[in-house]
Amino acid sequence: MNLAPLRVLPVALLAALLPFVAGCGRPPPRPVLPSRPVLPPRPVRIAPVEQRDTPRYVDSIGHCVALYAVSIVAQVSGQITATHFQQGQEVTAGAPLFTIDPRPYQAALVRAQADLAAHQAQLKSKDAQLRRSRDLLPGHYISPQDFESLSGDVDALKAQVMADQAAIDAARINLDFCTVRAPVAGRVGVLRVDQGNVVSAGAGQSLVTLNTLDPIYVDFPIIERDLAEVKRLADKTRLKVNVLTLGPAAASREGELLVIDNTVQSGAGTVKLRAIVPNPDRGLWPEQFVNVRLLLETQAGALLVPAEAVKVGQMGSFVFVVAPDMTLDLRPVRVGQTHGDRVVVLEGLKLGERVVVGGQMMLAPGIQVIEAPPPDAAPAAAKKIGPPKS
């Protein structure tokens, strides 16, 4: 068998392939990675944990109720002949509001007085006859039957005189009702029946409403869960109530808790409370909605932090605490009530610690921070530069 002659590779080619053949069994060289840069400290705003006495309270939304809300109605029938007030006017107790035509009631009074005078004259005559007959009775100059009849006439006339006197009193009352007066001091509302109309007694037709504005009631609900504590504290002292009106011109005023209702509202689980609030400037109006804060007691030595320091995550509320070496510690906390821009911390912090109140974005436990200036501190470079002097 003829074999093809072997070809001999040139020496130069073998020398070129030798490094590649020798490197096939070795691992590739490890790449050199660049070093991780060290992040500079993060600027954050820091505030200390404060301690002071703070009140505990219950917040609610209530509405105002007039101390006396009176619907003025006519108690006698007749035509309204005069109106003695301006709509929206403040009136005193007993001030005249309307006049109903008094002439029929004046005539009824005169007739009742005339009946009384006639029956008094008859009684005087019969009583004189009875006295004379009493002297004649022992001598049998008058029969016992006639004497008893005369005595009965005298008793009947006495009863008639009493009835006439009652009729006079009733006529005087009706005549007095012809002037409709304000039963309490307050502010009258919109006139509902104009002068010249005829009104009927007992029809229930309201002529005008009268509301007492100073002081004023404020009704508000609390949840059933707070009822036991409110009752316990209310039994010891008169609880204070702060009332704040709604709107841009909000004004706060202080009153006292007056009464706790005796029923829990079914389905709502709330109890109605009523406070009484001074209202000399008439800043509160009946049926006006207001914010109500019922002050319970003062919590001594409470720990407070700015409200912006507290954040909420999956595990609840937490704050970033700044350690002495300016590193961060994420601390779970249990918060209480808010007082202005501060919030009470019930658990998780100690007096003397410092917390982050600004710049919490991209923070993590253990990172280094530095204290940033407050936002209202303008840097020197940002100050306004005036025009160059000529």
C-alpha positions as CSV (number, residue, x, y, z in Angstrom):
1,M,0.0,0.0,0.0
2,N,1.4,3.3,-1.0
3,L,1.3,6.0,1.6
4,A,1.4,9.6,0.8
5,P,4.6,11.2,2.0
6,L,4.3,13.0,5.2
7,R,4.5,16.7,5.0
8,V,7.0,18.4,7.4
9,L,5.7,21.7,8.9
10,P,8.2,24.5,8.7
11,V,10.1,25.3,11.9
12,A,8.9,28.9,12.0
13,L,5.2,27.8,12.1
14,L,5.8,25.4,14.9
15,A,7.4,28.1,16.9
16,A,4.4,30.4,16.4
17,L,1.9,27.7,17.6
18,L,3.8,26.6,20.6
19,P,2.5,29.3,23.1
20,F,-1.1,28.6,22.2
21,V,-0.7,24.9,22.6
22,A,1.0,25.4,26.0
23,G,-1.8,27.7,27.3
24,C,-4.7,25.4,26.6
25,G,-4.6,23.7,30.0
26,R,-4.4,26.8,32.1
27,P,-7.3,29.0,33.6
28,P,-7.9,32.4,32.1
29,P,-6.4,35.3,34.1
30,R,-8.7,37.0,36.7
31,P,-9.9,40.4,35.5
32,V,-8.9,43.4,37.7
33,L,-12.0,45.1,39.1
34,P,-12.0,48.9,39.9
35,S,-12.2,49.7,43.6
36,R,-15.7,50.7,45.0
37,P,-15.8,54.5,45.7
38,V,-16.5,55.6,49.3
39,L,-19.8,57.6,49.5
40,P,-19.6,60.9,51.2
41,P,-21.7,61.5,54.4
42,R,-25.3,62.3,53.6
43,P,-26.5,65.7,54.7
44,V,-29.6,65.5,56.9
45,R,-31.5,67.8,59.3
46,I,-31.4,66.6,62.9
47,A,-33.5,67.5,65.9
48,P,-33.2,66.4,69.6
49,V,-35.9,64.4,71.5
50,E,-37.8,66.9,73.7
51,Q,-39.5,66.3,77.0
52,R,-42.4,68.3,78.4
53,D,-45.9,68.0,79.9
54,T,-48.5,67.5,77.3
55,P,-52.3,67.2,77.4
56,R,-54.2,64.1,76.4
57,Y,-57.3,64.7,74.4
58,V,-60.1,63.3,72.2
59,D,-60.8,64.9,68.9
60,S,-64.2,65.0,67.3
61,I,-66.4,67.1,64.9
62,G,-69.5,68.7,66.4
63,H,-72.1,71.3,65.7
64,C,-73.5,74.2,67.6
65,V,-77.0,74.2,69.3
66,A,-78.8,77.3,70.6
67,L,-79.2,77.3,74.4
68,Y,-82.9,78.3,73.9
69,A,-84.5,77.8,70.4
70,V,-88.0,79.2,70.6
71,S,-90.6,79.2,67.9
72,I,-92.8,82.2,68.5
73,V,-96.5,81.4,67.9
74,A,-99.8,83.3,68.5
75,Q,-101.7,82.3,71.7
76,V,-104.8,84.3,70.6
77,S,-106.5,84.6,67.2
78,G,-106.7,87.8,65.4
79,Q,-105.0,90.1,62.9
80,I,-101.4,91.2,63.3
81,T,-101.5,95.0,63.6
82,A,-97.8,95.8,64.3
83,T,-94.3,94.2,64.2
84,H,-91.9,95.7,66.8
85,F,-88.5,94.3,65.6
86,Q,-86.1,94.2,62.7
87,Q,-85.2,90.8,61.2
88,G,-81.9,89.5,62.7
89,Q,-82.2,91.9,65.6
90,E,-81.0,91.1,69.2
91,V,-83.9,91.4,71.6
92,T,-84.1,91.3,75.4
93,A,-86.4,89.0,77.4
94,G,-89.9,90.5,77.5
95,A,-89.4,92.8,74.5
96,P,-92.6,93.1,72.4
97,L,-92.4,91.4,69.0
98,F,-96.0,91.5,67.6
99,T,-99.3,93.1,68.4
100,I,-102.5,91.2,67.6
101,D,-105.7,93.3,67.3
102,P,-106.7,93.7,71.0
103,R,-110.2,95.1,70.6
104,P,-112.2,91.9,70.8
105,Y,-110.4,90.9,73.9
106,Q,-110.8,94.3,75.5
107,A,-114.5,94.0,74.9
108,A,-114.6,90.5,76.5
109,L,-112.8,91.9,79.5
110,V,-115.4,94.7,79.9
111,R,-118.3,92.2,79.6
112,A,-116.8,89.9,82.2
113,Q,-116.3,92.9,84.6
114,A,-120.0,93.9,84.0
115,D,-121.2,90.3,84.8
116,L,-119.2,90.4,88.0
117,A,-120.7,93.7,89.0
118,A,-124.3,92.5,88.4
119,H,-123.8,89.2,90.3
120,Q,-122.1,91.0,93.2
121,A,-125.2,93.3,93.5
122,Q,-127.5,90.3,93.5
123,L,-125.4,88.6,96.1
124,K,-125.5,91.7,98.3
125,S,-129.3,91.8,98.1
126,K,-129.8,88.1,98.7
127,D,-127.3,88.1,101.6
128,A,-129.2,90.9,103.3
129,Q,-132.5,88.9,102.9
130,L,-130.8,85.9,104.4
131,R,-129.6,87.8,107.5
132,R,-133.1,89.1,108.1
133,S,-134.7,85.7,107.6
134,R,-132.3,84.1,110.0
135,D,-133.7,86.4,112.8
136,L,-137.3,85.5,111.8
137,L,-136.8,81.8,111.7
138,P,-137.0,81.1,115.5
139,G,-140.5,82.8,115.7
140,H,-141.7,80.8,112.7
141,Y,-142.3,84.0,110.7
142,I,-140.7,82.2,107.8
143,S,-140.8,78.6,106.9
144,P,-137.7,76.5,107.0
145,Q,-138.1,75.7,103.3
146,D,-138.1,79.3,102.3
147,F,-135.0,79.9,104.5
148,E,-133.2,77.0,102.9
149,S,-134.1,78.2,99.4
150,L,-132.8,81.7,100.2
151,S,-129.6,80.3,101.6
152,G,-129.1,78.2,98.4
153,D,-129.6,81.4,96.3
154,V,-126.8,83.1,98.3
155,D,-124.4,80.2,97.8
156,A,-125.2,80.1,94.0
157,L,-124.5,83.8,93.7
158,K,-121.2,83.4,95.6
159,A,-120.2,80.7,93.1
160,Q,-121.2,82.9,90.2
161,V,-119.1,85.8,91.5
162,M,-116.1,83.5,91.6
163,A,-116.8,82.4,88.0
164,D,-117.0,86.0,86.9
165,Q,-113.7,86.7,88.6
166,A,-112.1,83.8,86.7
167,A,-113.6,85.1,83.4
168,I,-112.1,88.5,84.1
169,D,-108.7,86.9,84.8
170,A,-108.9,84.9,81.5
171,A,-109.9,88.0,79.6
172,R,-107.0,89.9,81.0
173,I,-104.6,87.0,80.0
174,N,-106.0,87.0,76.5
175,L,-105.7,90.7,76.3
176,D,-102.1,90.4,77.4
177,F,-101.4,87.8,74.8
178,C,-102.4,90.3,72.2
179,T,-98.8,91.6,72.7
180,V,-96.5,88.8,71.7
181,R,-93.3,89.1,73.7
182,A,-89.9,87.5,73.6
183,P,-89.7,84.8,76.3
184,V,-85.9,84.9,76.4
185,A,-83.1,87.1,75.2
186,G,-81.7,86.2,71.9
187,R,-81.6,86.9,68.1
188,V,-84.7,86.8,66.0
189,G,-84.6,85.2,62.6
190,V,-86.4,85.7,59.3
191,L,-90.0,87.0,59.6
192,R,-92.5,84.3,58.6
193,V,-95.8,86.1,58.9
194,D,-96.1,89.7,57.8
195,Q,-98.2,92.4,59.4
196,G,-101.8,92.4,58.3
197,N,-102.2,88.6,58.3
198,V,-104.7,86.8,60.5
199,V,-103.3,84.2,62.8
200,S,-105.1,81.5,64.8
201,A,-104.4,80.3,68.3
202,G,-103.4,76.7,68.5
203,A,-102.6,76.3,64.8
204,G,-98.9,76.0,65.5
205,Q,-98.0,78.6,62.9
206,S,-94.5,80.0,63.6
207,L,-94.3,83.8,63.4
208,V,-90.5,84.0,63.9
209,T,-87.8,81.9,65.6
210,L,-85.7,83.2,68.5
211,N,-82.3,81.7,69.3
212,T,-80.1,82.4,72.3
213,L,-76.5,82.7,71.2
214,D,-74.5,83.4,74.3
215,P,-73.6,81.0,75.7
216,I,-74.1,78.2,73.2
217,Y,-74.1,74.5,73.2
218,V,-71.7,72.3,71.2
219,D,-72.8,68.7,70.6
220,F,-70.2,66.2,69.5
221,P,-69.8,62.4,69.5
222,I,-67.0,60.2,70.9
223,I,-66.5,56.5,70.2
224,E,-67.7,54.0,72.7
225,R,-64.2,52.9,73.5
226,D,-63.4,56.3,75.1
227,L,-66.6,56.5,77.1
228,A,-65.3,54.7,80.3
229,E,-62.2,57.0,80.6
230,V,-64.2,60.2,79.9
231,K,-66.8,59.2,82.5
232,R,-64.1,58.4,85.0
233,L,-62.3,61.8,84.5
234,A,-65.6,63.8,84.3
235,D,-66.6,62.5,87.7
236,K,-63.5,64.1,89.2
237,T,-63.6,67.5,87.6
238,R,-65.2,69.6,84.9
239,L,-63.4,68.7,81.7
240,K,-62.3,71.5,79.3
241,V,-63.3,71.6,75.7
242,N,-61.6,73.6,72.9
243,V,-63.8,74.5,70.0
244,L,-62.3,75.6,66.7
245,T,-64.3,76.9,63.8
246,L,-63.8,75.8,60.3
247,G,-62.6,77.9,57.4
248,P,-59.7,80.4,56.9
249,A,-60.8,82.7,59.7
250,A,-60.7,79.8,62.3
251,A,-61.0,81.0,65.9
252,S,-60.5,78.9,69.0
253,R,-62.5,79.2,72.2
254,E,-62.7,77.3,75.4
255,G,-65.8,75.8,77.1
256,E,-66.7,73.0,79.6
257,L,-68.2,69.6,79.2
258,L,-71.8,69.8,80.4
259,V,-73.4,66.4,80.0
260,I,-72.8,62.9,78.7
261,D,-75.8,61.4,77.0
262,N,-77.3,58.3,78.5
263,T,-77.5,56.3,75.3
264,V,-75.0,54.7,72.9
265,Q,-76.1,55.4,69.4
266,S,-77.0,52.0,67.9
267,G,-75.2,51.1,64.7
268,A,-72.7,54.0,65.1
269,G,-71.1,53.0,68.4
270,T,-70.8,56.6,69.6
271,V,-72.0,58.6,72.5
272,K,-73.2,62.2,72.3
273,L,-71.5,64.8,74.6
274,R,-72.6,68.4,75.1
275,A,-70.4,71.3,76.0
276,I,-71.3,74.8,76.9
277,V,-69.2,77.6,75.4
278,P,-69.2,81.4,75.9
279,N,-70.0,83.2,72.7
280,P,-70.0,86.9,73.4
281,D,-68.8,87.8,69.9
282,R,-71.4,85.6,68.2
283,G,-68.6,83.8,66.5
284,L,-70.5,80.5,66.8
285,W,-73.9,80.0,65.1
286,P,-76.6,77.4,65.7
287,E,-76.0,74.3,63.5
288,Q,-72.5,75.4,62.6
289,F,-69.9,72.6,62.3
290,V,-66.8,72.9,64.4
291,N,-63.7,70.9,65.4
292,V,-63.9,69.9,69.0
293,R,-61.0,68.8,71.3
294,L,-62.0,67.3,74.7
295,L,-59.0,67.7,77.1
296,L,-58.7,64.7,79.4
297,E,-55.6,65.1,81.5
298,T,-51.9,66.2,81.4
299,Q,-49.3,63.6,80.6
300,A,-46.2,64.5,82.6
301,G,-42.7,64.2,81.0
302,A,-43.8,63.1,77.6
303,L,-41.1,62.6,74.9
304,L,-41.8,64.5,71.7
305,V,-40.1,64.7,68.3
306,P,-41.0,66.7,65.1
307,A,-43.8,65.0,63.2
308,E,-41.7,64.8,60.0
309,A,-39.2,62.5,61.9
310,V,-41.7,59.7,62.1
311,K,-42.1,57.5,59.0
312,V,-44.3,54.5,58.4
313,G,-43.1,51.3,56.8
314,Q,-44.2,47.7,56.5
315,M,-43.4,47.0,60.2
316,G,-45.0,50.2,61.4
317,S,-43.7,53.6,62.5
318,F,-40.0,54.2,62.7
319,V,-37.4,57.0,63.0
320,F,-33.7,57.3,62.1
321,V,-31.6,57.9,65.3
322,V,-28.3,59.6,64.9
323,A,-25.6,57.9,66.9
324,P,-22.7,59.8,68.5
325,D,-20.4,58.7,65.6
326,M,-22.9,60.2,63.1
327,T,-24.1,56.9,61.9
328,L,-27.8,56.0,61.6
329,D,-29.9,53.5,63.5
330,L,-33.4,52.6,62.3
331,R,-35.6,52.5,65.4
332,P,-39.2,51.2,65.6
333,V,-41.4,53.5,67.7
334,R,-44.9,53.7,69.1
335,V,-46.4,57.1,68.7
336,G,-49.2,58.9,70.6
337,Q,-51.1,62.1,70.0
338,T,-49.9,65.1,67.9
339,H,-49.4,68.6,69.4
340,G,-48.9,71.1,66.7
341,D,-45.8,70.1,64.7
342,R,-44.7,67.6,67.4
343,V,-45.8,64.0,68.1
344,V,-45.6,62.1,71.3
345,V,-43.4,59.0,71.3
346,L,-44.6,56.4,73.8
347,E,-41.9,53.7,73.1
348,G,-38.6,53.5,71.3
349,L,-36.7,56.7,72.2
350,K,-34.9,58.1,75.1
351,L,-34.3,61.7,76.2
352,G,-31.0,63.0,74.8
353,E,-31.2,61.1,71.5
354,R,-31.3,62.9,68.2
355,V,-33.4,61.9,65.2
356,V,-33.4,62.7,61.5
357,V,-36.2,65.2,60.5
358,G,-35.2,66.0,56.9
359,G,-33.4,64.2,54.1
360,Q,-34.6,60.7,54.8
361,M,-34.6,59.7,51.2
362,M,-32.2,56.9,50.4
363,L,-31.1,56.5,54.0
364,A,-30.2,53.1,55.5
365,P,-28.9,51.9,58.9
366,G,-25.2,52.3,59.4
367,I,-24.5,55.0,56.8
368,Q,-22.6,58.1,57.7
369,V,-24.4,61.5,57.9
370,I,-23.6,65.1,58.6
371,E,-25.9,67.8,59.9
372,A,-27.3,70.1,57.3
373,P,-28.4,73.7,58.0
374,P,-32.1,74.4,58.5
375,P,-34.0,75.2,55.2
376,D,-34.5,78.8,56.2
377,A,-30.8,79.5,56.6
378,A,-29.8,81.0,53.2
379,P,-26.1,80.4,52.2
380,A,-23.9,83.4,51.8
381,A,-23.5,82.8,48.1
382,A,-27.3,82.9,47.6
383,K,-27.6,86.4,49.1
384,K,-28.9,89.0,46.7
385,I,-26.1,91.1,45.1
386,G,-27.0,94.7,44.3
387,P,-26.0,96.6,41.1
388,P,-22.4,97.7,40.9
389,K,-21.8,101.2,42.2
390,S,-20.9,103.7,39.6
